Each structure stands twice: as C-alpha cells, then as structure tokens.
Amino acid sequence: MTSSPESVDCVVIGAGVVGLALARAMARKGREVLILEAEEAFGSITSARNSEVIHAGIYYPHGSLKERLCIEGRDKIYAFCHAYGVTYKRTTKVVFAADDSEVAGLKKLQAHAADSGVYMTYLQASEAKKLEPNLVCAAALLSPLTGIIDSHGFMLAILGDAEAHGAVIAYNSPVVSGEAADDGVIIHAGGPAPMSLKAKTVINCAGLSAQNISRSIRGVGAPSIPPQHYAKGNYFYLSGKAPFSRLIYPLPGAHSLGLHYTLDLAGQGRFGPDVEWVEKINYDVNEARGPSFYAAIRKYWPDLPDDALRPGYSGIRPKIQAKGEPTRDFMIQTEHETGVKGYAALYGIESPGLTSSLAIADYVAERL
Ligand SMILES: Cc1cc2nc3c(=O)[nH]c(=O)nc-3n(C[C@H](O)[C@H](O)[C@H](O)COP(=O)(O)OP(=O)(O)OC[C@H]3O[C@@H](n4cnc5c(N)ncnc54)[C@H](O)[C@@H]3O)c2cc1C
C-alpha cells in the first residue's frame, strides 16, 4: 500500500448492477468517479445470479423503499432499454391461487398492488387456462407490466454510459480497509495493484460484502451496520418444450416470491429460486432439493415429466434479517447514519434490486 493516498472525488465500491447504476448517476452529475471492483469483471456476483425479471412492484409494504424504488425503477429500466437498445421482453406474469383456500390471498394481493398504483386483471380458473393451458389453478392475476431483461447487456450499457461521463473502473481491486479522515474517507484496496485513495464520497455497493467492508472502515459506527444473513436460491432448468409463455408465480412466501417459472430471453425455462438459509457463500446447486421442486411444481403443472429438471445455478440473497424474522426494507445509509462524513452504504439489496437499480442510484445520488 502507498503511504500517501491519491485523491479522488468519488469512489463506488462494487460493480454489480447497483454500483454501476450509482457510478453512472454520480458521473452524470459531473462527479469524478472511480469504481473499485474485487473481481476481474463487472456484475459477476448476485447481479449475474438472479431471475432477470423486471418486477411490476406488486408485493412490497406501502411506504417502503422497495415499493417506491421498484415502481420507479421499473419505469426507468424500460425507458433505459428503449434508449440504449438493451434487449428485454414484456412477457407479463401470472400469479395464481393453487386452490380455493388461496383465493382470498390472491384478492388481497390484487388490492394491495392497486393501492401501490399497480393494476392486475383478475382471472377465473377458466380464463387463466385460456391464457396458459398447462396451468392448473383456482384463480389468477395477470400482471401486464412484468418483463425479463438481458441483465448483462443492461449492466454493459450502464457502464458504457458511466464511462462516457468520465467514470473509470478498476478490476481486481478488492477494498480491504479504510478510515475516516477530516475531509473524506481513506480507502485501501488490495489485489495485484494495491492502492490507497482519499475520496470526498465513498459509496459501498458491495452486496454480500457490504457489512464486512463497513466493519473494516475505522470510524463507521458499529451499531449502524446491520446483521448479515445469507438465503440461497437454487434454480433448476427445465429440459424440453416450455410449458408456459408467461412468467408463472405462486403466491409469495415470507422470504421469497415462491417457487416460480421464468424463462430467459433465449427461451430457456427454469424453476426457482427456493429458499435455503446458509452460513457460507457457496454457489453449488443443492441437488437434494430436486424432489421438493417436483412436488411444488406439480401442484400447478401436474404434467411435469419425471427427469425433466436438471440443476441450474444459484444466487444468494443478502438478507439483513435472520430466518424467521420479518422481511426488512432496503437499508440505504448516508453519512448521517454511518457516522463517517462522505461515507454511504447500501445493505440488504435483495430482490427487487435489479428492477430498482436505476431508481436506487437516483435516490442515493440526490441525497449525497
Ligand atoms: C436468487 C435471486 C434472484 C433474484 N431475482 C431478481 C429478479 O428477478 N429481479 C430483481 O429485480 N432482482 C432480483 N434479485 C435481486 C438482484 O439480483 C440484486 O438486488 C442485485 O443484483 C444486487 O446488486 P448489487 O450491485 O447490490 O450487488 P452485487 O451484484 O452482489 O454486486 C456487488 C459487487 O461488489 C463487489 N465486491 C464485493 N466485495 C468487494 C470488495 N471488498 N471490494 C470491491 N468490490 C467488492 C462484488 O464482486 C460485486 O461485483 C434476485 C436476487 C437473488 C439472490
């Protein structure tokens, strides 16, 4: 490490979709931005391990950041895709009640979403069957604003625009520690070309590592750092012909949106993610979960053939609540909460973080 740190205006830690969006937002405000990324490529962690769904914003508690930023982010992402030629598809989505006991929950979800300003059409079982002949359900909702996106292409376009506004990215540059300084924050990065930087503004967008980084920066108030928990989501790919043309979701569970069917832009169908609380980060797909996938899927697609599922991939949700605790909102802290002048940190940016990314960026950039 060098002894006298180089001065920079703004450092963004982490080049996932949120860090890239923030770097772009800050660069567009005329700030000089350096992105420090631990890996050798951008967007290779949680931003590469999700369902690539643009969520409409139907689930989140009223008044929460998730509600507000998902809805704003959804509109911003569609506009961005048009403006920058990013591939997406407005697939629409069907949320279903598996049996009569779930119909009240479905109606409640419809009313909740409408209160958020997101409207869905109620479908009787026969109407749902017309749309999706393979779906067995008691009733359903059609969400017209849901879509899928080429998330890598999206991140590439964000990075390109950030760079066009002067942002610079340094790969293989893991932030290892830092400290509060009188007029900013000093950050030390390791890797093959270690560096020390003094920045007026540092924004921690390190996803699953955000808490570790805050803990390593001297001066950040320990009580401000939330707990870190990991909830893995396993995906299984479907072999054979796609059974549905829309995204198909059961009613949401406490920590996930239920074991749903999505497809990528190439038409590859997949089921998941499930929820598996883990102590350590490990992306091996838990094949032992296969039987529970067959059982859950056959409740709404009884014709799922034996041996049609194969292990796909997994992602890990950066949870700030433990198993069994109520779901928490995105946690976005600026210097008022972190206790270090110029230091902002984002925690618990789980789903709908991809959808919300551009809105999170504008929200944070406005507050800095
Ligand atoms: C299973 C699953 C499914 C999901 N599905 C959806 C969905 O369909 N739609 C949706 O809207 N959202 C979805 N999400 C949520 C979405 O994927 C995340 O909210 C989003 O990708 C978070 O982006 P990020 O930039 O905060 O984090 P990340 O993508 O994890 O980026 C953090 C970056 O920080 C870097 N980093 C870590 N430590 C350091 C360090 N010390 N120094 C420098 N860099 C560091 C990492 O290498 C990484 O590149 C899903 C999430 C999961 C887990």
The ligand as an SDF file (V2000), in Angstrom:
LIG
                    3D

 53 58  0  0  0  0  0  0  0  0999 V2000
  -31.8030  -15.7580   -6.3540 C   0  0  0  0  0  0  0  0  0  0  0  0
  -32.0350  -14.3000   -6.6400 C   0  0  0  0  0  0  0  0  0  0  0  0
  -32.9970  -13.9220   -7.5760 C   0  0  0  0  0  0  0  0  0  0  0  0
  -33.2370  -12.5720   -7.8300 C   0  0  0  0  0  0  0  0  0  0  0  0
  -34.1190  -12.2190   -8.8230 N   0  0  0  0  0  0  0  0  0  0  0  0
  -34.3250  -10.9050   -9.0890 C   0  0  0  0  0  0  0  0  0  0  0  0
  -35.2050  -10.5110  -10.1240 C   0  0  0  0  0  0  0  0  0  0  0  0
  -35.7080  -11.3340  -10.8760 O   0  0  0  0  0  0  0  0  0  0  0  0
  -35.4560   -9.2000  -10.2830 N   0  0  0  0  0  0  0  0  0  0  0  0
  -34.8890   -8.2460   -9.4950 C   0  0  0  0  0  0  0  0  0  0  0  0
  -35.2210   -7.0620   -9.6470 O   0  0  0  0  0  0  0  0  0  0  0  0
  -33.9880   -8.5780   -8.5470 N   0  0  0  0  0  0  0  0  0  0  0  0
  -33.6850   -9.8880   -8.3400 C   0  0  0  0  0  0  0  0  0  0  0  0
  -32.7720  -10.2470   -7.4030 N   0  0  0  0  0  0  0  0  0  0  0  0
  -32.0460   -9.1950   -6.6880 C   0  0  0  0  0  0  0  0  0  0  0  0
  -30.8790   -8.6290   -7.5130 C   0  0  0  0  0  0  0  0  0  0  0  0
  -30.1740   -9.6580   -8.1610 O   0  0  0  0  0  0  0  0  0  0  0  0
  -29.9390   -7.8790   -6.5660 C   0  0  0  0  0  0  0  0  0  0  0  0
  -30.6960   -6.9820   -5.7890 O   0  0  0  0  0  0  0  0  0  0  0  0
  -28.8640   -7.1000   -7.3140 C   0  0  0  0  0  0  0  0  0  0  0  0
  -28.2020   -7.9030   -8.2440 O   0  0  0  0  0  0  0  0  0  0  0  0
  -27.8920   -6.5370   -6.3000 C   0  0  0  0  0  0  0  0  0  0  0  0
  -26.8910   -5.8490   -6.9820 O   0  0  0  0  0  0  0  0  0  0  0  0
  -25.6770   -5.2280   -6.1890 P   0  0  0  0  0  0  0  0  0  0  0  0
  -24.9240   -4.4070   -7.1470 O   0  0  0  0  0  0  0  0  0  0  0  0
  -26.1820   -4.5940   -4.9370 O   0  0  0  0  0  0  0  0  0  0  0  0
  -24.8410   -6.4930   -5.6660 O   0  0  0  0  0  0  0  0  0  0  0  0
  -23.8450   -7.4810   -6.4430 P   0  0  0  0  0  0  0  0  0  0  0  0
  -24.3460   -7.8390   -7.7650 O   0  0  0  0  0  0  0  0  0  0  0  0
  -23.5490   -8.5840   -5.4910 O   0  0  0  0  0  0  0  0  0  0  0  0
  -22.5560   -6.5990   -6.6480 O   0  0  0  0  0  0  0  0  0  0  0  0
  -21.6510   -6.3320   -5.5950 C   0  0  0  0  0  0  0  0  0  0  0  0
  -20.2920   -6.1750   -6.2090 C   0  0  0  0  0  0  0  0  0  0  0  0
  -19.3880   -5.8130   -5.1860 O   0  0  0  0  0  0  0  0  0  0  0  0
  -18.1700   -6.4800   -5.4240 C   0  0  0  0  0  0  0  0  0  0  0  0
  -17.4030   -6.5350   -4.1750 N   0  0  0  0  0  0  0  0  0  0  0  0
  -17.6290   -7.3290   -3.0980 C   0  0  0  0  0  0  0  0  0  0  0  0
  -16.6900   -7.0960   -2.1540 N   0  0  0  0  0  0  0  0  0  0  0  0
  -15.8780   -6.1530   -2.6530 C   0  0  0  0  0  0  0  0  0  0  0  0
  -14.7110   -5.5050   -2.1510 C   0  0  0  0  0  0  0  0  0  0  0  0
  -14.1920   -5.8050   -0.9540 N   0  0  0  0  0  0  0  0  0  0  0  0
  -14.1060   -4.5660   -2.9230 N   0  0  0  0  0  0  0  0  0  0  0  0
  -14.5920   -4.2550   -4.1520 C   0  0  0  0  0  0  0  0  0  0  0  0
  -15.6970   -4.8620   -4.6740 N   0  0  0  0  0  0  0  0  0  0  0  0
  -16.3260   -5.7820   -3.9340 C   0  0  0  0  0  0  0  0  0  0  0  0
  -18.5970   -7.8450   -5.9080 C   0  0  0  0  0  0  0  0  0  0  0  0
  -17.5470   -8.5150   -6.5930 O   0  0  0  0  0  0  0  0  0  0  0  0
  -19.7760   -7.4750   -6.8160 C   0  0  0  0  0  0  0  0  0  0  0  0
  -19.3700   -7.2660   -8.1530 O   0  0  0  0  0  0  0  0  0  0  0  0
  -32.5100  -11.5850   -7.1290 C   0  0  0  0  0  0  0  0  0  0  0  0
  -31.5400  -11.9700   -6.1910 C   0  0  0  0  0  0  0  0  0  0  0  0
  -31.2880  -13.3080   -5.9590 C   0  0  0  0  0  0  0  0  0  0  0  0
  -30.2280  -13.7090   -4.9920 C   0  0  0  0  0  0  0  0  0  0  0  0
  1  2  1  0
  2  3  1  0
  2 52  2  0
  3  4  2  0
  4  5  1  0
  4 50  1  0
  5  6  2  0
  6  7  1  0
  6 13  1  0
  7  8  2  0
  7  9  1  0
  9 10  1  0
 10 11  2  0
 10 12  1  0
 12 13  2  0
 13 14  1  0
 14 15  1  0
 14 50  1  0
 15 16  1  0
 16 17  1  0
 16 18  1  0
 18 19  1  0
 18 20  1  0
 20 21  1  0
 20 22  1  0
 22 23  1  0
 23 24  1  0
 24 25  2  0
 24 26  1  0
 24 27  1  0
 27 28  1  0
 28 29  2  0
 28 30  1  0
 28 31  1  0
 31 32  1  0
 32 33  1  0
 33 34  1  0
 33 48  1  0
 34 35  1  0
 35 36  1  0
 35 46  1  0
 36 37  1  0
 36 45  1  0
 37 38  2  0
 38 39  1  0
 39 40  1  0
 39 45  2  0
 40 41  1  0
 40 42  2  0
 42 43  1  0
 43 44  2  0
 44 45  1  0
 46 47  1  0
 46 48  1  0
 48 49  1  0
 50 51  2  0
 51 52  1  0
 52 53  1  0
M  END
$$$$
